[in-house]
Amino acid sequence: MSIKTKDSKLLIIDNIGDINLTKEFLEKEGFILHQCLSRNYTNFVNNNPDLVLLNLEVTFENFKICEEIRNLLDCPVIMIADSSEEEDKVKAFEVGADDYIIKPFSNKELVARVKAHLRRYHYLNNKSKNKEELEIYPNLQQVRKKEKKIDLSQREFELLFFLLQNKGKVFTRGQLLKEVWGFASDGDTRTVDVTIHRLREKIENNPSKPEYILTKRGFGYYFNTVS
């Protein structure tokens, strides 16, 4: 499946002003750019960007901004920074960055990374809809149905997301126990049945006649391929 990244909206939060050539390069690649300073970023998040680029100094305050953006937006966040210190890179990922690019960098490589993140984002988010009802937002670990948020436990979300990533593939209870729970495949598989039952109660229109998570009699469970 080909996923287009052209015309994607990028929000560039730039306090330093040393990546103007990069911005021109991104525009030539067909991206729509919105730019602001960190103090004004809240005015731009309502534009629903497809990706955020942070060109900020590595400080506690700017890590906090990254964390705030992650709490507000589901899209990928790429941090551009001078620091190559391991602790700074680790901190960036801890507060919600999806990628960390160290200056100086190749504009071609940056564009390649942006496109890779956008392809994954559009696939997992925009394509994670079944029957135009169920929407999965992996970065936020959030599920919505008909625009209403569904409260799932951590394990319920992990199971749903795993099945969705492997749409149409049937898994035995033992395989799910190993892949989602991290337990030995010969463990108590009733845990899987209970979690599937709870998921169906929350996401199906009629849990007794499921449309999303289906049972392959005598084998296991799978996520319906109908979209």
LUMLUM-445116 format. One line per field, with one value per atom (N, C-alpha, C): atom name; x, y, z. Coordinates in steps of 0.001 Angstrom, whole numbers, plus 500000, padded with zeros to 6 digits. Atoms other than C-alpha are relative to their C-alpha. Layout:
N
atomo CA_...
x X_...
y Y_...
z Z_...
This chain:
227
atomo N_CA_C_N_CA_C_N_CA_C_N_CA_C_N_CA_C_N_CA_C_N_CA_C_N_CA_C_N_CA_C_N_CA_C_N_CA_C_N_CA_C_N_CA_C_N_CA_C_N_CA_C_N_CA_C_N_CA_C_N_CA_C_N_CA_C_N_CA_C_N_CA_C_N_CA_C_N_CA_C_N_CA_C_N_CA_C_N_CA_C_N_CA_C_N_CA_C_N_CA_C_N_CA_C_N_CA_C_N_CA_C_N_CA_C_N_CA_C_N_CA_C_N_CA_C_N_CA_C_N_CA_C_N_CA_C_N_CA_C_N_CA_C_N_CA_C_N_CA_C_N_CA_C_N_CA_C_N_CA_C_N_CA_C_N_CA_C_N_CA_C_N_CA_C_N_CA_C_N_CA_C_N_CA_C_N_CA_C_N_CA_C_N_CA_C_N_CA_C_N_CA_C_N_CA_C_N_CA_C_N_CA_C_N_CA_C_N_CA_C_N_CA_C_N_CA_C_N_CA_C_N_CA_C_N_CA_C_N_CA_C_N_CA_C_N_CA_C_N_CA_C_N_CA_C_N_CA_C_N_CA_C_N_CA_C_N_CA_C_N_CA_C_N_CA_C_N_CA_C_N_CA_C_N_CA_C_N_CA_C_N_CA_C_N_CA_C_N_CA_C_N_CA_C_N_CA_C_N_CA_C_N_CA_C_N_CA_C_N_CA_C_N_CA_C_N_CA_C_N_CA_C_N_CA_C_N_CA_C_N_CA_C_N_CA_C_N_CA_C_N_CA_C_N_CA_C_N_CA_C_N_CA_C_N_CA_C_N_CA_C_N_CA_C_N_CA_C_N_CA_C_N_CA_C_N_CA_C_N_CA_C_N_CA_C_N_CA_C_N_CA_C_N_CA_C_N_CA_C_N_CA_C_N_CA_C_N_CA_C_N_CA_C_N_CA_C_N_CA_C_N_CA_C_N_CA_C_N_CA_C_N_CA_C_N_CA_C_N_CA_C_N_CA_C_N_CA_C_N_CA_C_N_CA_C_N_CA_C_N_CA_C_N_CA_C_N_CA_C_N_CA_C_N_CA_C_N_CA_C_N_CA_C_N_CA_C_N_CA_C_N_CA_C_N_CA_C_N_CA_C_N_CA_C_N_CA_C_N_CA_C_N_CA_C_N_CA_C_N_CA_C_N_CA_C_N_CA_C_N_CA_C_N_CA_C_N_CA_C_N_CA_C_N_CA_C_N_CA_C_N_CA_C_N_CA_C_N_CA_C_N_CA_C_N_CA_C_N_CA_C_N_CA_C_N_CA_C_N_CA_C_N_CA_C_N_CA_C_N_CA_C_N_CA_C_N_CA_C_N_CA_C_N_CA_C_N_CA_C_N_CA_C_N_CA_C_N_CA_C_N_CA_C_N_CA_C_N_CA_C_N_CA_C_N_CA_C_N_CA_C_N_CA_C_N_CA_C_N_CA_C_N_CA_C_N_CA_C_N_CA_C_N_CA_C_N_CA_C_N_CA_C_N_CA_C_N_CA_C_N_CA_C_N_CA_C_N_CA_C_N_CA_C_N_CA_C_N_CA_C_N_CA_C_N_CA_C_N_CA_C_N_CA_C_N_CA_C_N_CA_C_N_CA_C_N_CA_C_N_CA_C_N_CA_C_N_CA_C_N_CA_C_N_CA_C_N_CA_C_N_CA_C_N_CA_C_N_CA_C_N_CA_C_N_CA_C_N_CA_C_N_CA_C_N_CA_C_N_CA_C_N_CA_C
x 500844_500000_500881_499223_501416_499323_500537_500965_500703_499423_501481_500356_499591_503401_499978_500047_503206_498781_501051_501087_499744_500120_501548_500371_499760_501491_501057_498936_504677_499982_499865_504804_501450_498596_508335_500078_499825_509006_501487_498593_512257_500366_499512_513874_501395_498590_517355_500188_499957_516810_501163_498846_519688_499674_500358_517713_499137_500792_516317_500144_499797_517883_499219_500772_516260_498521_501408_512876_499722_500167_513359_499998_499903_514318_498684_501264_511163_498858_501042_508970_500104_499802_510508_499523_500468_509569_498479_501455_505928_499306_500615_505391_499448_500585_503189_500545_499322_505114_499244_500470_503796_501128_498852_506463_499615_500251_506491_501155_499082_508565_499353_500541_508190_498943_500971_506290_498625_501267_503600_499424_500384_503262_498548_501379_499888_498998_500892_498388_499935_499899_499349_499567_500313_498493_498601_501351_494852_499968_499913_496045_500151_499864_496416_501156_498857_499944_500174_499714_501036_501327_498698_504509_500517_499411_506341_501517_498539_509989_500359_499564_511598_501463_498629_514699_500242_499885_515383_501307_498841_518295_499627_500247_518657_499990_500168_517279_498815_501121_514883_498678_501236_512277_499566_500348_512466_499623_500470_512210_498548_501367_509077_499038_500826_507733_499729_500162_508335_498965_500943_506441_498573_501328_503536_499410_500466_503328_499556_500387_503254_498645_501287_500333_498849_501032_498473_499770_500071_499235_500408_499706_499342_501076_499107_501638_501462_498576_505392_500649_499236_507771_501485_498568_511363_500736_499206_513864_501337_498712_516827_500834_499213_519674_501492_498540_523377_500630_499399_523955_499987_499902_525199_500124_499896_525220_498895_500961_523541_498839_501064_521605_498980_500939_520090_499109_500793_519004_498978_500905_517520_498865_501017_515704_498972_500911_514235_498979_500926_512755_499064_500826_511501_498846_501062_509508_499089_500957_507896_500495_499489_510184_500035_499943_509976_501344_498690_513362_500848_499060_516464_501108_499024_518668_501041_498896_522075_500560_499372_523480_501513_500601_525030_499408_500656_522804_499759_500317_521985_498512_501409_518761_499293_500595_518183_499645_500283_518435_498815_501120_516086_498678_501223_513502_499624_500274_513841_499394_500542_513219_498583_501334_510270_498991_500914_508699_499730_500180_509283_499035_500904_507586_498576_501328_504705_499291_500618_504132_499464_500430_503964_498812_501073_501779_498681_501230_499273_499452_500460_499156_499334_500507_498668_498790_501098_496305_498872_501054_494427_499491_500402_494381_499555_500419_493546_498510_501444_489833_499333_500733_487507_498524_501404_484020_499733_500108_484676_499463_500493_483889_501131_498972_486888_501304_498765_489959_501021_498929_493270_501079_498936_495817_501141_498955_498959_500844_499125_501086_499334_500746_498366_499434_500610_497353_498516_501391_493824_499164_500933_490829_498715_501270_487751_499059_501018_484527_498890_500985_482177_500300_499514_484269_499985_500025_483807_501175_498858_486803_499542_500276_486800_501110_499012_488534_500422_499439_490783_501130_498835_493248_501240_498757_496901_500061_499925_496676_498960_501026_493429_500461_499509_494994_501107_498882_498157_499504_500549_496114_499295_500707_493886_500981_499036_496847_500811_499249_498768_499174_500861_495821_499806_500184_495308_501237_498760_498967_500133_499933_498529_498619_501383_495073_499855_500285_493670_500776_499190_496287_499441_500584_494958_501108_499044_496792_499336_500505_496366_500049_499966_495756_501418_498621_499268_500902_499198_500781_499724_500349_498889_500554_499464_499940_501488_498562_503565_500291_499708_503432_499544_500574_501247_500332_499743_501737_501466_498612_505299_500136_499973_504382_500338_499787_505262_498706_501181_502916_499159_500773_501856_499399_500572_500594_498483_501456_497007_499361_500544_495314_498626_501294_492065_500122_499756_493633_499695_500254_493452_498500_501449_489793_499283_500627_488866_500235_499676_490662_499276_500752_489100_498536_501403_485679_499797_500115_486282_500138_499824_487514_498721_501225_484439_498865_501036_482202_500145_499741_483843_499964_499851_484361_498971_500929_481762_498604_501393_478271_499134_500694_477014_501059_498914_479592_499750_500299_477779_500150_499769_478203_501090_498907_481625_500290_499621_482683_501496_498588_486225_500900_499168_487838_499197_500734_486746_500717_499470_487226_500112_499827_488659_499810_500373_486951_501084_499002_489398_501430_498627_492382_500294_499689_492306_499222_500658_491530_500732_499382_492124_499160_500698_491221_499457_500682_488735_500686_499348_490228_499046_500972_487015_500245_499770_487556_498963
y 498808_500000_501244_498769_503384_501102_498927_506181_501297_498739_509731_500875_499069_512194_501445_498647_515185_500737_499131_518078_499760_500155_516877_501320_498745_519742_499793_500074_520242_501272_498867_522475_500063_499826_523813_501034_499108_525286_500309_499653_527158_501251_498863_529356_500441_499753_529229_500690_499326_530185_499621_500405_528202_498879_501084_525765_500519_499422_528105_499216_500798_526044_498689_501229_522961_500252_499658_524687_500114_499886_525554_498618_501365_521945_499254_500662_520702_500516_499425_523101_499470_500532_521883_498553_501387_518345_499910_499990_519428_500063_499898_519806_501411_498710_522589_500364_499640_524439_501079_498978_526331_500198_499735_528046_500916_499144_529604_499879_500096_530269_499138_500905_528013_500679_499322_530672_500124_499854_530706_498679_501248_527013_499595_500397_526610_500599_499389_528900_499192_500724_526402_498537_501428_522976_499678_500237_523408_499824_500237_523260_498522_501453_519500_499625_500355_519117_498488_501423_515757_499613_500253_516115_501308_498817_518516_499869_499909_519551_501025_499099_521076_500363_499519_523184_500919_499280_524203_499644_500316_524413_498908_501097_521423_500552_499483_522794_499301_500596_521615_500554_499364_524121_499467_500477_522885_498522_501376_519248_500000_499873_520340_500328_499663_521844_498753_501243_518551_499102_500827_516740_500535_499394_519202_499735_500252_518771_498553_501405_515001_499760_500154_515340_500602_499327_517572_499360_500494_515873_498535_501414_512315_499800_500134_513034_499827_500152_512281_501334_498826_514719_499691_500163_515088_501172_498956_517006_500141_499680_518706_500728_499412_519557_499937_499998_520352_498888_500921_517952_498556_501423_514442_499163_500704_513554_498951_501091_510235_500358_499684_511570_500968_499086_514348_499253_500792_511877_499140_500839_509551_500836_499121_512450_500408_499606_513537_498902_501109_510093_499797_500180_509922_500995_498986_513150_499977_500172_512022_500174_499875_512650_498626_501242_510015_499828_500061_510881_501158_498992_512890_500130_499775_514430_501003_499173_515885_500860_499093_518926_499759_499748_519132_498717_501170_516834_500227_499940_516049_500282_499708_517610_498820_501180_514514_498949_500974_512323_500464_499477_514604_499754_500209_514452_498522_501440_510666_499567_500344_510436_500553_499395_512831_499147_500807_510769_498642_501303_507508_500109_499801_508863_500286_499668_510267_498764_501220_506970_499134_500826_505121_500646_499279_507800_499884_500063_507872_498578_501389_504088_499614_500431_503568_500797_499165_506473_500106_499817_507309_498684_501285_503705_499029_500884_502282_500152_499857_502684_498780_501145_499769_500360_499646_500364_501458_498567_504104_500274_499815_503661_499978_500206_502410_500659_499291_504656_499737_500317_503724_501063_499002_506373_499449_500704_504427_500888_499147_507349_500459_499586_508403_498808_501213_504806_500259_499584_505928_499347_500593_504334_500812_499283_506157_499240_500596_504903_501016_498959_507298_501267_498773_510155_499953_500103_508903_499148_500717_507820_498739_501264_504203_499757_500243_503497_498534_501348_500456_499915_500220_498977_499913_500089_498887_498695_501302_495177_499879_500035_495569_500766_499214_498291_499251_500715_496248_498827_501131_493231_500481_499458_495292_500494_499433_497078_498902_501116_493827_499310_500651_492216_500894_499062_495359_500052_499982_495421_498757_501271_491836_499624_500158_492306_498801_501155_489106_498748_501149_486836_499390_500688_484232_499599_500355_483752_499068_500862_480940_500767_499375_481824_499990_500097_480624_501032_498997_482878_501402_498682_485893_500174_499941_485064_500339_499755_485084_501388_498754_488110_501240_498822_490451_500036_500045_489294_499722_500365_488028_498760_501235_484773_498823_501229_481254_499618_500298_480070_498868_501090_477104_500416_499494_479351_499917_500031_479885_500888_499240_480917_500591_499403_481783_501515_498557_485210_500678_499451_485779_500076_500029_484755_501102_498976_487073_501389_498684_490043_500232_499897_489348_500317_499764_489228_501456_498612_492583_500985_499137_494139_500049_500050_492980_500771_499267_494398_501506_498562_497784_500533_499448_498045_499495_500573_495848_500610_499560_497025_498945_501128_493587_498967_500903_491621_498530_501400_488346_499710_500138_488992_500995_499041_490671_500265_499582_492596_500261_499634_493539_498824_501121_490756_498713_501210_487426_498759_501280_483829_499024_501113_481105_498736_501129_478087_498924_501045_475571_500477_499519_477864_501227_498805_481419_501215_498728_485074_500776_499120_487638_501260_498739_491213_499969_500056_491464_500889_499232_492621_500937_499122_494350_501428_498593_498119_500877
z 500000_500000_500000_500101_498955_500801_499165_501472_499624_500436_500211_501196_498947_502359_499516_500548_500007_500541_499453_501313_501485_498550_504891_500668_499282_507386_501085_499005_509382_500846_499085_512447_500450_499625_512939_501117_498854_516364_500084_500221_515855_500787_499211_518489_499577_500295_516956_498654_501294_513311_499116_500803_511819_499020_500924_509651_498843_501087_506990_498698_501207_504191_500084_499799_505679_499725_500241_505607_498502_501450_501924_499352_500522_501244_500226_499675_502980_499124_500860_500990_498581_501348_497730_499895_499974_498791_500068_500042_498891_501345_498680_502632_500218_499622_504002_501377_498758_506704_500771_499067_509711_501008_499141_511804_501159_498846_515239_500981_498876_518330_501073_498980_521339_500863_499143_523271_499340_500718_520570_499499_500656_519756_500270_499689_521489_499019_500984_518834_498707_501257_516135_500096_499883_517552_499479_500510_516514_498486_501444_512894_499676_500168_513460_499074_500842_512079_499906_500184_510711_500645_499370_512235_500578_499361_514559_499990_499928_514179_501070_498934_517270_499790_500100_516685_501192_498738_520270_500696_499176_522649_500998_499067_524940_501423_498644_528206_500649_499273_530886_499489_500454_529685_498633_501337_526096_499991_499844_527128_500484_499498_528968_498860_501159_525734_499162_500751_523950_500679_499242_526692_499871_500129_526478_498616_501365_522703_499854_500073_523076_500664_499321_525491_499200_500782_523029_498638_501370_519723_499915_500226_518454_498937_501144_515499_500428_499681_515319_500368_499577_517019_499801_500242_515796_500634_499359_517903_499278_500616_516197_501049_498914_518571_499713_500112_518875_500826_499042_521734_499507_500316_521038_501271_498726_524738_500116_499894_525405_500919_499044_528395_499402_500652_526247_499010_500944_523573_500737_499215_526177_500579_499423_527847_498951_501077_524505_499725_500245_523928_501192_498801_527512_500055_499932_527141_498776_501084_523894_498586_501366_520917_499333_500765_518192_499307_500654_516712_500517_499497_517613_498961_501065_514913_500483_499500_515752_498867_500962_513947_499981_501320_511456_499430_500573_509431_498514_501425_505825_499824_500258_504556_499345_500631_502434_501048_498937_505518_500845_499217_507455_499282_500772_504670_499986_500000_504517_501328_498681_508263_500167_499916_508069_499240_500813_505288_500647_499350_507163_501177_498862_510295_499528_500513_508243_499446_500536_506440_501128_498869_509743_500714_499306_511327_499247_500786_508474_499952_500031_508338_501312_498698_512064_500460_499535_512605_498979_500987_509438_499437_500549_508278_501083_498915_511701_500278_499861_511057_499378_500505_510625_499962_500195_509198_500391_499727_509757_501403_498641_513446_501014_498992_515398_499560_500309_515494_501099_499060_517123_499885_499967_518172_500857_499249_519142_500901_499190_520350_501291_498811_522780_500760_499449_523510_500269_499876_522843_498903_500953_521137_500024_500100_519865_499072_500848_518401_499819_500305_516652_500791_499357_518106_501523_498542_521677_500479_499453_523730_500729_499318_524908_501014_498953_528198_499988_500003_527863_501013_499147_530301_499112_500759_529265_499204_500668_528441_498887_501042_526509_498768_501133_524376_499266_500618_523772_499161_500746_522688_498735_501160_520387_498947_500942_518821_499320_500587_518313_498914_500988_516529_498776_501107_514431_499113_500777_513384_499131_500729_512217_499465_500458_510717_499061_500839_509236_500364_499606_510821_501281_498849_513244_500973_498953_516555_501008_498934_519038_501314_498679_522668_500552_499530_523452_499346_500707_520791_500536_499460_522121_501406_498642_525660_499966_500125_524536_499433_500699_522200_500763_499339_524284_501487_498558_527871_500329_499744_527507_500846_499224_529226_499093_500756_528179_499292_500811_525443_500570_499402_527578_501348_498757_530404_499989_499858_531505_498935_501125_528260_500285_499660_530030_500130_499909_530592_498666_501335_526832_499739_500236_526644_500781_499159_529511_499415_500556_527916_498679_501254_524510_500298_499623_526174_500425_499534_527880_498843_501164_524640_499168_500798_522771_500668_499273_525484_499790_500099_524959_498570_501354_521186_498997_500969_519495_500137_499958_518552_500681_499381_519548_500368_499594_521587_499676_500318_520882_498506_501438_517138_499591_500212_516917_498525_501351_513813_499889_500015_514803_500359_499552_516830_499837_500336_515392_500521_499529_516513_498843_500929_514305_500816_499153_515800_500017_499834_517194_499867_500173_516661_500857_499221_518034_499546_500276_517365_498908_500995_514618_499850_500251_513678_498581_501283_510826_498965_501066_507519_499291_500660_506418_500444_499652_506274_499342
